[in-house]
Amino acid sequence: MRLAAFALALNALALPFLCGPATAQSKTEIVDVEVRPGVTMRYLWTPAAGGATAAVILLAGGKGALKLSPAGDFGDLRLNFLIRSRDQFARHGLAVASLDAASDNLGGMNGKIRMSSEYAQDVGKVIAEVKKRTGVPVWVIGTSAGTLSAVNVGARSAPPPDGIVLTSTMTTLDNGGYCGVTVYNAPLASIRKPVLVVSHKDDGCACSPGALEVGAKLVAALSSASSKEFKMFAGGSKPQSPPCEAHSQHGYLGIEGDVVKWIADWIKAH
């Protein structure tokens, strides 16, 4: 099945020797939010260093299920670009919620689930909780298959996020069955908040090609966004994973700090 295939393939690299919840500057916390009767969404909370100017909800790629334990350990996706960079976002003054799948989808999400109205409203409940917790603007950041979640939430959640960041965006269908859904399946023209689109020029994943024309097309489709920009990165380390997984240009390997700083600065400016 195409949707299942792409979910298994994208950004799912995880190594068992890495520790999940530790942070350099502050104590983390596990938070469970009831999103539907009997259904919760769990996130790992990483407070901002020195006080938050904004909060970000991180939406990982792959199957999107972090499988967070009550102690804050990651059962999966700990090497996802956003998840492994969570402390860096916090050091730039952003409070961070690393969001797991809903408790009835811990086996993983495909594109249909990520694009559903139910999922958008679930994340809307988390946005409301984070906003109440912090009193600051709340953005969503998606990477790889997580960009499907981000655009759906941006277009359909209540309340909506205050802004959206898309990294390694799912823009392109392929011939191998990995990319069965793209962000164009969402009503992009319904997104009215600021949107930053980030890519790597050497992203070798067929689902998220790093090309100026691809970014320009996506920015044009975000016709109602209050502000929008496309940023292309280059460089980094030699890939250590297949092109659609986290330790490659698809996951900004070796330039994570530069990418995170750019994103954080753009959020603060908007």
Secondary structure, 3 states (H helix, E strand, C coil): CHHHHHHHHCCCCCCCCCCCCCCCCCCCEEEEEEEECCEEEEEEEECCCCCCCEEEEEECCCCCCCCCCCCCCCCCCCCCHHHHCHHHHHHCCEEEEEEEEECCCCCCCCHHHHCCHHHHHHHHHHHHHHHHHHCCCEEEEEECCHHHHHHHHHHHCCCCCCEEEEECCCCCCCCCCCCCCCHHHCCHHHCCCCEEEEEECCCCCCCCCCCHHHHHHHHHHCCCCCCEEEEEECCCCCCCCCCCCCCCHHHCCCCHHHHHHHHHHHHHHC
